[in-house]
Amino acid sequence: MNAQTRLETIKQSVEQNELNWPTADVSLDQDNDSLVFTLKDYGDLPVTLTHSDEEWLVMTEVAPTSAVEDINTFNDALLRLGMALPLVSVGIHTLGDEDYYVVYGQLFTDCKLEAIGAEIEACAQAALEIAELIN
């Protein structure tokens, strides 16, 4: 099954409420072979799901690095918080021409759909916790 078919299958599962998916609007981004979940319980936070031959990747942006006054102190706090954020990692990713803090999680390509749903929720929760550190 190719990436597009897998993503369409997940989108249908969410729309038909087959599993305990997060409450979200889901759109298929065919240009980037991804699904975008707009999570209602997290202030319409967008979380992206992509698929490759090796893995599923769940990712959401937290804030531009320019929003952080003292990056060294913030990065130290993130590294210390890391073990308290289950199922996710934090990184810096360039979006457009700006660097953003992102939360992401990776899953095996043959994982169960329930695991993908849990990863989406974990990324959203972690993104909110990290955003609170910035404000």
C-alpha positions as CSV (number, residue, x, y, z in Angstrom):
1,M,0.0,0.0,0.0
2,N,1.5,3.4,-1.0
3,A,1.7,6.4,1.3
4,Q,-1.3,8.2,-0.3
5,T,-3.5,5.1,0.2
6,R,-2.4,4.7,3.9
7,L,-3.1,8.3,4.6
8,E,-6.6,8.1,2.9
9,T,-7.3,5.0,5.0
10,I,-6.5,6.9,8.2
11,K,-8.5,10.0,7.1
12,Q,-11.5,7.7,6.6
13,S,-11.0,6.1,10.0
14,V,-11.0,9.5,11.7
15,E,-14.0,10.8,9.8
16,Q,-16.0,7.6,10.5
17,N,-14.9,7.7,14.2
18,E,-13.7,4.1,14.0
19,L,-11.2,4.4,16.8
20,N,-10.6,6.8,19.7
21,W,-9.0,9.5,17.5
22,P,-8.5,13.0,18.9
23,T,-11.3,15.4,18.0
24,A,-10.0,17.0,14.9
25,D,-10.7,18.2,11.4
26,V,-8.5,16.2,9.0
27,S,-7.3,17.3,5.6
28,L,-5.1,15.4,3.1
29,D,-2.2,17.4,1.8
30,Q,-1.4,15.6,-1.4
31,D,1.5,17.8,-2.3
32,N,3.4,16.8,0.9
33,D,2.0,13.3,1.3
34,S,0.6,14.1,4.7
35,L,-2.5,14.5,6.8
36,V,-3.1,17.6,8.8
37,F,-5.1,17.2,12.0
38,T,-6.5,20.4,13.3
39,L,-7.0,19.4,17.0
40,K,-10.2,21.0,18.5
41,D,-9.2,20.2,22.1
42,Y,-5.9,21.9,21.7
43,G,-7.0,25.3,20.4
44,D,-7.1,24.1,16.7
45,L,-3.4,23.1,16.9
46,P,-2.3,21.7,13.6
47,V,-0.4,18.3,13.8
48,T,1.0,16.8,10.7
49,L,1.2,13.0,10.0
50,T,3.5,11.8,7.2
51,H,4.5,8.3,6.1
52,S,7.5,6.9,4.5
53,D,8.7,3.4,3.8
54,E,10.5,3.3,7.2
55,E,8.2,5.2,9.5
56,W,5.3,7.4,10.5
57,L,6.3,10.9,11.6
58,V,4.0,13.1,13.7
59,M,5.0,16.7,14.1
60,T,3.7,20.1,15.3
61,E,5.3,23.4,15.6
62,V,5.5,25.1,18.9
63,A,6.9,28.6,18.3
64,P,9.6,30.4,16.2
65,T,13.0,30.3,18.0
66,S,12.9,34.1,17.7
67,A,10.1,34.2,20.3
68,V,12.5,33.0,23.0
69,E,14.4,35.7,24.8
70,D,17.2,33.5,26.2
71,I,17.7,30.5,23.9
72,N,20.4,28.9,25.9
73,T,18.4,28.9,29.1
74,F,15.3,27.7,27.2
75,N,17.2,24.9,25.5
76,D,18.6,23.8,28.9
77,A,15.0,23.7,30.3
78,L,13.9,21.7,27.3
79,L,16.6,19.2,27.7
80,R,15.8,18.8,31.4
81,L,12.1,18.5,30.5
82,G,12.7,15.9,27.8
83,M,12.3,12.8,30.0
84,A,9.0,14.1,31.3
85,L,7.5,14.3,27.8
86,P,6.4,10.8,27.0
87,L,6.5,9.5,23.4
88,V,7.9,12.7,21.8
89,S,11.1,14.6,21.1
90,V,11.7,18.3,20.7
91,G,13.8,19.8,17.9
92,I,14.4,22.8,15.7
93,H,13.1,22.7,12.2
94,T,13.3,25.3,9.5
95,L,9.9,26.2,8.1
96,G,10.1,28.6,5.2
97,D,13.0,30.8,6.1
98,E,12.5,30.7,9.9
99,D,13.6,28.2,12.6
100,Y,10.8,26.8,14.8
101,Y,10.8,24.6,17.9
102,V,8.8,21.5,16.9
103,V,7.6,18.5,18.8
104,Y,7.7,15.2,16.9
105,G,7.3,11.5,17.3
106,Q,8.3,8.6,15.1
107,L,6.5,5.2,14.8
108,F,7.3,2.1,13.0
109,T,5.5,1.9,9.6
110,D,3.5,-1.2,10.6
111,C,2.2,0.2,13.9
112,K,-1.4,0.1,14.9
113,L,-3.7,3.0,14.2
114,E,-4.3,3.4,17.9
115,A,-0.6,4.1,18.3
116,I,-0.8,6.9,15.7
117,G,-3.7,8.5,17.6
118,A,-1.8,8.3,20.9
119,E,1.2,9.9,19.2
120,I,-0.9,12.8,17.8
121,E,-2.3,13.4,21.3
122,A,1.2,13.2,22.9
123,C,2.7,15.7,20.5
124,A,-0.2,18.2,21.0
125,Q,0.1,17.9,24.8
126,A,3.9,18.4,24.7
127,A,3.6,21.3,22.4
128,L,1.3,23.1,24.8
129,E,3.6,22.4,27.8
130,I,6.6,23.7,25.9
131,A,4.7,26.8,24.8
132,E,3.9,27.6,28.4
133,L,7.7,27.7,29.1
134,I,8.0,30.4,26.4
135,N,5.2,32.6,27.8
